[in-house]
Amino acid sequence: MSENFDISSLEDCLVKHIPPNELKEVKRILYGRSDDNAIPICETAKKIAEKNKFEVKSYQFDALSEDSRSPRIVKIGAIQNSIVASTSEPISKQRDAIHQKIGNIIDAAGADGVNILCLQEAWPMPFAFCTREKHPWCQFAESVENGPTTLFLKERAIKYNMIILSSILERDEDHSDQLWNTVVVISNSGKVMGKHRKNHIPRVGDFNESTYYMEGNTGHPVYDTQFGKIAINICYGRHHPQNWMMFGLNGAEIVFNPSATVIGALSEPLWGIEARNAAIANSYFTVAINRVGTETFPNEFSSGDGKPAHKDFGPFYGSSYVAAPDGSRSPGLSRNKDGLLICQIDLNLCRQIKDKWGFRMTQRLSLYGEKFSEASKLDYKPQVVKEN
Ligand SMILES: NC(=O)NCCC(=O)O
């Protein structure tokens, strides 16, 4: 495993090493635009960030002006963060400490006028699913409607007129106390507008999540909000193009991807590709958000992959970014620092790109629909041609 955290972000590395006269063209080829289109951040947000030691970056994505529609400008935000207290501390102490940290970052997002904010996967807790221990970690599970995390965020959603997408370990007390990996959609009115449960559960590396919860049963909901049609594809779902596609078919204009993923042999080389490709293939914006930091647990665990037993999960590599339907993307946040990424986008770009590329028109849904259902049957015969 080669982990070089001297590289705090890929973009910083490009800026450091590519001659300035070539940098614009390199960025155009790699990132779809020669200029990052950074936009100013308000002084209050900057001060909160400085005081609380997190990074804040803001970029703009424009669309063409139209005679028939006014621009649909929305500010979206993404937060990446490390945990705060030791994983040996009491549960409520660990959660309160994270709430406090995130409260400050939300204040910065609110000051800068963010309309829709998404937090990282399972944000109010350490990502303890690596351990396979039920105790004490199941105690982090919360009710969608009245859990401490939803109550904490409702206040802020109202205060800042902001939709907040909150990824939690859900305890469904109405249905046999089951656990789920769930994102709660808190409307800018402060009401819980709905929830989405993770559709694809990993069984890779230390991601032993299947010990705790099953594949989600909430389909592919799109929330028609004051600030656009939004959906959530939770972490490992980003490896499944059909999962992304279904949110597109249901009309999403922005799909958030709250994640928890680690460097080394696993996902970092995939990170910049998958959510960006989904934005291209489905003509919507995507927001990929990852945790940062290394989380250490009291007991050793192993994952049947031949690696010696260990106590830590990580490092999570941050690098949260936004990708647009035209394939361009923002720079990533840092790989190792807490951060707030803000992007001002014009949702009109979604339809403009559908008209330009025609991916919807050419996608052959009925052809694939038919074949998918055939391929899901036990007697499916793959269409393979061999030379006689
Ligand atoms: N949280 C989660 O699903 N992680 C799985 C690993 C990955 O998708 O990179």
The ligand as an SDF file (V2000), in Angstrom:
LIG
                    3D

  9  8  0  0  0  0  0  0  0  0999 V2000
  -19.2020    2.7140    2.9040 N   0  0  0  0  0  0  0  0  0  0  0  0
  -19.0550    1.9020    1.8540 C   0  0  0  0  0  0  0  0  0  0  0  0
  -20.0290    1.4250    1.2920 O   0  0  0  0  0  0  0  0  0  0  0  0
  -17.7850    1.6530    1.4740 N   0  0  0  0  0  0  0  0  0  0  0  0
  -17.4310    0.6080    0.5850 C   0  0  0  0  0  0  0  0  0  0  0  0
  -16.1440    0.8310   -0.0770 C   0  0  0  0  0  0  0  0  0  0  0  0
  -16.2600    1.6850   -1.2820 C   0  0  0  0  0  0  0  0  0  0  0  0
  -17.3190    1.7410   -1.8940 O   0  0  0  0  0  0  0  0  0  0  0  0
  -15.2760    2.3030   -1.6540 O   0  0  0  0  0  0  0  0  0  0  0  0
  1  2  1  0
  2  3  2  0
  2  4  1  0
  4  5  1  0
  5  6  1  0
  6  7  1  0
  7  8  2  0
  7  9  1  0
M  END
$$$$
